[in-house]
Amino acid sequence: MEVSDNPGKCQHNYDYWEVTFFATLWSLWLASNDLVFNNVSRSASEVGDQIKTRVAMWMKAKFEIKVYSVEDFKCFLDGIRKLKL
């Protein structure tokens, strides 16, 4: 774990990784269910895009960010961790 002079930054990094973890699990779960129950196969890039979309939507909602769109978040996902929210 990273030690920082700014405890809010550590919490923000934790929140980012927590959201990413759960968005990944949820997206894989839904893709698996689609395959098993609906016989719909998703490519890795489709699932990856769904993960990015969920991370963007959930982070935007968690921090009540109204300035950026979900598409903005998706385009700059790597930079989200560095934002001071």
PyMOL commands that set and color helices and strands:
alter all, ss='L'
color gray80, all
select helices_A, chain A and resi 7-38+44-62+70-75+77-80
alter helices_A, ss='H'
color red, helices_A
deselect
rebuild
show_as cartoon
